[in-house]
Amino acid sequence: MTALIEATNLSKQFGGRGLFGLGGKPVRALCEVSLSVARGEAVGLVGESGSGKSTMGRVLLGLTPASGGSVRLDGTVIANLKGEAARGLRRRMQLVFQDPYSSLDPRRRVSAQIADGLLAHGLATRAEIPGRVATLLDQVGLPKAHADRYPHEFSGGQRQRIGIARALAVGPDFLVADEPVSALDVSVQAQVLALLADLRARLGLAMLFISHDLPVVRSLCDRVVVLYLGRVMEEGPAAAVFERPRHPYTRALLSAAPNIDPLRRRRRILLRGDPPSPANPPSGCVFRTRCAWAVAACADAVPALDVAGPGHRVACIRVDDPELAPDTQPDGHQ
Amino acid sequence: MRRINPIPLAAVGIIALLALLVPYLGLPDPVRIDVPNRLAGPSWQHLLGQDEVGRDILSRLLWGARSSLTVALLSATIACVIGTALGVMGGFLGGVVDLLTIRAADIVLCFPPLLLALLVVTLLGPGAATLIPVLALVYLPGFVRVAYAGVLSVRHQEYVEAQRALGVGKLRIMLRTVLPNIGGPVLVQFSLAMASAVVLESGLSFLGLGVVPPSPSWGLMIGAARSTMAQTPLPLLWPCLALTLTVLSMNALCDAVRAAVDPHGVPPRQRRWLLPALLPGLPFRAGASLAVRDLTVAIDTPAGAVRPVRSVSWSVAPGETLAIVGESGSGKSLTGLAVLGLLPLVARPEEGAVLFGERELLRMDEAALRRLRGAELAMIFQDPMSSLNPVHRIGTQIVEAIRAHRPLSRRSAWQEAVALLARVGIPDAARRARSFPHELSGGMRQRAMIAMAIANRPTLLIADEPTTALDVTIQAQVLELLAELKAENGMGLVFITHALPVVAEIADRVVVMYAGEVVEHGPVAEIFTRPLHPYTAALLRSAPPEDGSLPQAIPGTVPLPQHLPAGCAFAPRCVSRRDACEAAPPPLEQAAPGHDTRCIRWREWQRLPVTQGAEA
């Protein structure tokens, strides 16, 4: 598969400049992250808060400039593009937000908000707008008659559909969905997930699905990338990563997710404490301070992403250690 | 925006109308001198009397209003348009534009407004034409600042970012999206500037730097009447009265505009609502630490009372965890708040009883309830940031919680607070106790909240979505902590959530609520393996399954309490619906000991094999 969007060694730092260089230590939100999404593919980006997953989405879309590395769309480097070329790219990549309340302007009708993109890119004349808006609303399963309502007249799930319609209006190839269902009720979550899966199948959309909810990622994505403190810990086909996670962090993350079957409570690898501050990451492997399998050598060097199976890569120096065989538990944990 | 209070609006309207219509009122010429009748009292020709050179005071007052209001309106409008434009550009574009506009405005803001006006007028010479740009300059920085602050908060809203992602131009975003969203504060600033410009114009005219005589102006009138004050005070009274009334009504209008723009401005209507009398002896689960019986919560609306919680019953035993699950709008949170007497002011318990040990909480007065809350009965919420006071150290807040209920010295309460923080797993608790809430991570804040809730060893803890805002790893830590605390103290736990996997993990029994009613109630193992209500079954199917397949959605949404269907509330969304379901509301029936369901087809579901439950 050729990559539709390809990020190479992407880094992003926040702060550290400040007035007269007194801004304090820079925060490394992303550190040499490479990621590619093929046409029609759905990739899940998972991690805790502060892992840099939302920053990744915004850097890919060019909403936040990267500090290092490059992003290519269909082979064209998209950093530094200005004017018409940049606008053309905007049209091909869109964003769906987490919060269905703050992502819609409370003071404008939904039809006007959906039409924004169409007008900005000259994709429709004023006369064509109502028809196009109706088609888009229909596509996301909302009645056409609701076009002239204001956002507050809709429920959370309906608002999220409006946000998706707004993103689809410009006919993108690539959609970044940043926690699109986390703010929704479980039954509505399922509706929006079904809509996203359906749109992906019908329109051949490539998707980067950012979420901390592992079961949701699994239900929608072909591949998964696990991020911790701005670095990729593990990536691979969803089935492989979820069935046989190799990185200690992925294993802890999976075991922490509660199981819906009360008779099958999982043996849990409980992570102690919070992730360290991205302004002051640990040396070597950034996960070692919370890792139950950490050894002295983990502090020495940043582990490389090594191949652990077909399309499956893991950044852990102990990945082939028998102590870390998939069915073992770390000492001192039950 | 709500409707503006009509009284100040009418007052300002009348003043403006009078000023506008002066030339057509047939009043005497305001500059015609009539020296023989100087300082004459009120008469039919001159309703308010005549001034020191015999000019008609009423006419001068109204013509003066005309010039005052014109100057005020024009200067405030100019300041508003230019200032808002500068503030929006500075805030939205940032960088050099920000520096130029905002810093320039700040420099102007450094001069005392009266001195600034005096300086410019002295340089340019007096007259209404100079006054307008001078006053505009004085009020400009206020608008720049208000618009700038508004833009900074709107700029990072996701709907603005969405427009950037769509490729919408900057000018269009500023005009169509940012400007309407900062309109409220700018409008308030405008009415403030108007009122203040009227005063400043009079002040400058009084000093001889504003309107040039003999043109009428309130400031000039006050100045002239001052010298004849000893002979007759009336000519001084009228312009002062006019000035006061105008400024007062403008300030009142300003308040009314603010109230109409501010969505939080609803004044509280009533305090806690007590049910009239004790109910006759109710049977309740022996040994229960909390029992809710037939609780109905009502909200009075102009169209009659709506009931978002109807006839809900459940109980928790010591050391037991009861989970209340349901979608938004199911009434699960309102039930929790009703138990604690913390219902929002518009809602009131209408029927039922809440028995906490021997006491009945719904009929307890606020003072007694306050002694109970935070002591034997505690609650934790979804968002710890909204429940912790941002300006106090967390240790201090826990000390307050302890000392509100127990007579301890500050020192020993502080030691206890540190011990509590250590108990809930906060590392380096002695140092962390001195932190402010914003210095802690989300997981730490939730732990601090839990430490505060368990500070007085409650016998019952109500937790409303305590882990929804947390990462899975932190959620696992918090769930484990709650389980430990429960085991340690024999505390009862009511866990309100919409996350079914969390329920499976932590609860002993489950109450499933839908549209304000309990639809199923039973032990967690039975509910999750053989649900006896189609809604429970549908909820279970809507959680993403282990095998990676897509979850099955429940079509439609929860009905609003004012639009409930005639029969079973879930019938419109139910795949197992029969005609009988829509005929009458089904009763809550006991299917097995300790397992109730509100579905008329429960016997069919009971015969299905385990894990299938109610029809798919």
Interface residues (C-beta under 8 A of the other chain):
Chain A: E48 S49 L61 L63 A86 R87 R90 R91 M93 Q94 L95 F97 Q98 D99 S102 S103 L104 D105 P106 R107 R108 Q113 D116 G117 L119 A120 H121 S155 G156 G157 G163 R166 A167 A169 V170 D185 V186 S187 V188 Q189 A190 Q191 L193 A194 A197 H212 D213 L214 P215 V216 R218 S219 L220 A238 A239 F242 A252 L253 A256 A257 P258 N259 I260 D261 P262 L263 R265 R268 L270 L271 R272 G273 D274
Chain B: Q157 E158 Y159 E161 A162 Q163 R164 A165 L166 G167 V168 G169 R172 R176 T177 P180 N181 E327 S328 P427 S441 G442 G443 M444 D471 V472 T473 I474 Q475 A476 Q477 L479 E480 H498 A499 L500 P501 V502 A504 E505 V524 A525 F528 T529 A538 L539 L540 R541 S542 A543 P544 P545 E546 G548 S549 L550 P551 Q552 A553 I554 P555 T557
